Amino acid sequence: QVQLVESGGGLVLPGESLRLSCAASGNIRRFDPMGWYRQAPGKERELVARIPSVGSIIYADSVRDRFTISRGNTGNTVYLQMTSLKPEDTAVYYCNAKQLTGSGFRDYWGQGTQVTVSS
């Protein structure tokens, strides 16, 4: 129903920037919540940033003031602009979308894109 494909990951030096992109296809709608999560080796997947259907954008404390999430005009693309990257940001970053169903919200995930911050 919804397909998500992430891109833009790579290897960067501490302090550098990356912009991740998530292309959504299928039955995605402008008002469907979308966001970014990440998972480091040995750690649980955690929220990075999210644009809810209503309310303010949510950022994890660890990325606040460094990362910016945004959405394209069509609603089919979501971006994560990452600046001042730190080694602690190293993780697989996953795009997420939610859709309301008869049973509540259903989560859709991309396959992830690797971000490595290392000197």
Secondary structure, DSSP 8 states (H G I E B T S, - for coil): -EEEEEE--EEE-TT--EEEEEEEEES--TTS-EEEEEE-TTS--EEEEEE-SSS--EE-TTTTTTEEEEE-TTSSEEEEEE-S--GGG-EEEEEEEEEEETTEEEEEE---EEEEE--
